[in-house]
Structures are given as C-alpha cells and as structure tokens.
C-alpha cells in the first residue's frame, strides 16, 4: 500500500487511483494496520493461554524453572526495546516535520537497539543450549553455570516451561527480525526522499507494528523472568 | 448528480474488465477485485471438484457393507482429504473470496477494495496453501480427519507437517481477505451510502470478516504449536510428553466453531439480497437482519465448547456452552422470520437464484434446528460421533453455504460474464440438487439416531437401506452440479447477452455499472439517496408482472440504462 503508483493529473504520486483523497488512503492504511495488530495479539494470545494453563497446573515447577532465566538480561532487553520504541516515535515526529536527517538517524538508532536485543537473546539462548536446556523432548539439563546446578532443574514439566519460553520468545524474536528488515527498508526510502509531512504512512505503520512488538515483550518479561 | 443519473452503458465495443487487457500476465498480476474474484472462482471450483470426487468415492464405498471399492485405510484417507479440501480450500474462502471480492466493492460504489495488492497476495497465499496441503499426500497418509486432533496427528507421520503448514498459509489468506473487507466497508463507501443503506450482503461480509480477523490467528498459533509438537516434541498437546490433548481441542474449536460462521454468514447475506431483489420489497426488519449477523459473529465466539461435551470438560462449562448455543438460534430465527415476512409482503418472482433461496430456507432450517438438538447435553451424548452429526453439518454447510453460493453465483453470473444462463436448465438443476441433497443426507439423520457411527468404512446390515438411499442421492446431486457446470460454461459461448440489470435489483452493482463492469466499475462515483432494497422509492422498479425477468430488459431504462436493450 506504500509505493508510488501512476499518478493521474493533479494527484500526488503516492495516492492510489482507487482512493478519493490522501486522507482516505491514510485512514484506510492505518485502520488496516490496527486490524493486523489485532491478529498479532490473537496469535500471541494462544501462547499466553498455553502459558496460563500450564502455570496454573504446575506453579511451583514454573517458579523453579524461571530461576534459570537471568532477569538482568531480560531487564536490559526491556530497557533496550523501550528505548527503541522512543526512537521510532521520534522518527514519526521528524517525518511529520519534514526532517529527513532526524528521521534517518532515529531509524538507524532503532535498528541498533533491535540488534542489541537480538544479540542479548542470542547469548541467552546459546547459554541455555550449552547446558542441554532445549525445548521439548531434547530437554536434558546438565553441568554447572551461573550459580545453578542444572541437573536440579530436570524435573517433570520443566520441559513444558522451556518449550513455552522458547516458542514465545522465539516467535517474538522473529517479529523483531522482521521489524529490523522493515526499518532497513524505511531507511533506504527515507534517504531517497520518499517521505514528507504529507506522506509518511509506512513510517507510521511500521512504528505501530514496532510498538506492538515492544508491548508483547513487556508482558513476556515479567511472566517468564520475574514471577 | 442524483441517485438515478445514468452511468450505465451497453457493452458493445466498449472497454470492460474482461476485455481491456487479455494477456495472461494481466490476469495473473491483476489488482482488480473482479478479476481476483474470477480467479478465486476457478481455483475454488477445482478444490470443490476434487473434494466432491472424494465424497462420491466415500458414498460409493458405503453403498454396501464391507469392502465395496476400497479398504479401511483408503477410506480413512478419502474422508480426510474430503474434509480438509472442502473445509479449508473450498467452503471457508468460497463466499468471501469469490462473491465478496467480485461484488462488495461494487455494492459500496468503490473502484476497488482498500488494499488491492494485499488482495492479490491473499489469492496466491490461498493457492500456495492448497498446494502445500495437497503435497502432504505425496509424503504420507493423512487419515486423522480434518480436525487433526492431537495426539494421533503428531504420531501418524510427517504428512501432518504439510497439512498444518498448508492450513496456516490458507489461514493467512483468509485473514488478509477479512482485513481488506473491514477496511473497505469502513472507508470506501460511496457518498450517501450510510450503514443503514448497505446491502445486507455487505453487512454479512462485514460480520464474516470480523470472525476471520479475530479467530483465524488462533488456528494459526494452534497449527504452529502442532507443527512444533511434531518437530521438536514440545509437549504442549501430546499426553505422552506431559501435554494436554483437550487443550488442543479448545484451541482448535476456538477457531473452528467461529469458522462455521465464516461459512454461513455470507450465505445469510446472499439470501437477504436474493429475497429482497426477487420479492421486489424492502427487507422487513432490515436492521434486525443486519445486526443479527453481528450478534451471530459475537455469540459464535462463545460456543466452541459444544464440540467437547464428551471430551472431559467440566459439567459447568458444558452447561454454559449449551445455553449460549441455544442463544444463537435467536438471531438466526430473526433472519428467517424476516425473510419470510419479506416474501409475504412482496411479490415473489421465481427465477433460478430465488429458487435456491427457497431451498436454503428449507434445508438450512433443518440444519439449524438439528443444531439446537445437538446443543442439548443429554441428546448430544447419544448422538455424538454418529451420522446425525454428519447430516446436521451437511444440512448447514451444503444446505446453507453451498445452496446460497449457487444462488449467488446464478444471481451475479450475468454481471461476471455479461451472459444469461439457460433458465429452464437452471430450474432443473436446482430441482436435482434439492432432491439429491435431501435423499443423500436425510437418511443419515435416521441412521445416526439409530447409532451408526461416523468415519467407518463398514456398517451393520441393518443400515443397508438408508446407505443405499444416501448413495443414490449423491449421484442425483452430482448430476445437478455437472448440469450447472455445463450450462454455465455453455452460456459463456452461446449465452444470450445480459442487460445491465436483468433481475431488476436495486443495489449499485446492478443500477450503476455496465452489463460487464468497466475496469474501475463506475464512470462516476455514484451518490446514494436510498436504501439497498427501497423498491417503494423507485416506482419504475416496483413489482409489475413483466419487470425484472430478463426478457423485458428495457426495465426502468428510461432513467437508468438507456442502452441496455441491445439483445442480439
């Protein structure tokens, strides 16, 4: 819905022929994005339900298993994502002000923060894998590290906790990667001067998407790391 | 300009959506909602043909007890393929994607849907999903039924990976279609087209789209989890790994129950349009009919547990689900009563599409009432997993969705192709389908209530008579479908040219577009000054023995369509 189509006489290039006005196009795009975000929430809701069901059945297993997750790394990632949401909001702000430089700088900062998030996640994952903490049937914790004796965590239904942990954070991580791709695409378009105060729909929509990715993490962090 | 300003012209020598560019590429990469609708029509019809052939084989096997044409393994695969194809590749996309795509933007007075490229993407996602699903057949057996309940589905083989992936991709297609329609209906209505003036098909597609957007992501995550269960053994559903198979059923039905409203709500909308157009009368209780679609969509989210009365859910939960299931009968009954009142007040013209509307009222009412029966806890325990369920389901889906789809296809066929089909053959085919359908499925109510279980390739000899009737019925029904395919295809080449408004309907796709619409539907954006069925405000359309029967194509042409009378 973003790129330029053939402009008819007197119409801006980004206005598609089947819309009457730019306002209509912008409103439609934004509403479509909100609906897409609703589907994203419902996609994650399935996993949140699975989490809730298993947590209610095995609360002590979940509390025990969560000790293996490092709240400092999770907290760092929370701060990083919140910062990235701030830079995205600034990016939209600068786009509205026709400030190309401010837009590009903030989009780059957002990618930097997202990269930090993914790198931290990578070290968390590999740290788990090194001690046999895999999702599902391959769950065989062993060894010692970070003050934990991993064998102590080899209890029934701990595998479910880590399955849920890896699936939820994994699908969330995929969304972060997709977001990084979108921001890279936005940067190339911003550098070519595609966005002005009268047309910045892709920036706005990607920003909305990014805020949702952020919000989902805000729920994942306490549920998995803290309680 | 006024409502009735002529914007409709004949087609001879003019540009329309079919002839403005005839290259293959212009079809495959089109963003025109009408062409996408036609491509869906072709693809989904093929899926229906494949699923139908499976159904014929199933009925043939059940012609006599014991092995007739296939053994138990082949039978299990046949009914699974039938179910998966018919549910995911045919009935869920059929009405929104074919008729919704073709009709909705025109009924709204819009040039296209809000996101034409996403619309094309959703078509290719549909195709891709169908191909992935079918490729499961090359990998191994799929024989667990279309519900792929865990744990069997994760133990049976790798073919489940393809089925779930295919369903996931087709689900994405369904979400994008629904999303597109919601935005289109909100943002693209023509000036003056208020919510209370919308055709009821638009209302029903709107309700459908809400269900598609809210329910489909849940099946998406369910099949992702099932996929990972098979791939990594994550132990969420498989009891052998500490998972909970009932949780799978909750997830599955949280989507799949609302999904039956994705199947039936657009059918309600089509029936409303047909009854309005062929009764020459505004729909009695318009707002109730419109809002009952929304009510059904809403209540549909709260009844999934009635599929699980014998799955070990709590008695309290079952009671609540049972109660809410009864409630769904209210908005559905509101529709049926208002449709019948509309016919009573109006002057009914028995053209082929209207005959399907009447068939629908008969078959769907039986399907609906047996649904209430199945919502009764004690009765359900007796009837669960019997042929009674099969009969109920087919009375609502085939007797509801497919009958309405046929009505809608016949209704909008002249607009799609610019050709009229043969009315006599149309009536004969409708009769064949009505007789064949009832002969196929009514005996199954009796067999089921006497305890014949579903999904077995064999049965005791006491059920022979009922099964023979059922199989004969399936042949009559198949003859009806082939007859329809025959005369519709024939009409493409030899059919009489259709006027712009052969039925005398009042919605914008009939009054303001050409016989075959232009690429952008309207020459000028229509301005709407009345409701979709306000025949009393348009005297030239109002009743009269000769109006709207296609033979008098000059109908109302002095104001609407001066050049529509060019029949050759």
Interface residues (C-beta under 8 A of the other chain):
Chain A: X1 X16 X17 X18 X20 X24 X27 X28 X31 X32 X35 X36 X38 X39 X40 X42 X43 X44 X45 X46 X47 X49 X50 X53 X54 X134 X135 X136 X137 X138 X156 X157 X159 X160 X163 X164 X167 X171
Chain B: X110 X111 X112 X114 X115 X116 X117 X118 X175 X179 X180 X182 X183 X184 X186 X187 X188 X213 X214 X215 X216 X217 X218 X220 X221 X222 X224 X225 X228 X229 X232 X233 X234 X235 X236 X241 X242 X243 X244 X247 X251 X520 X525
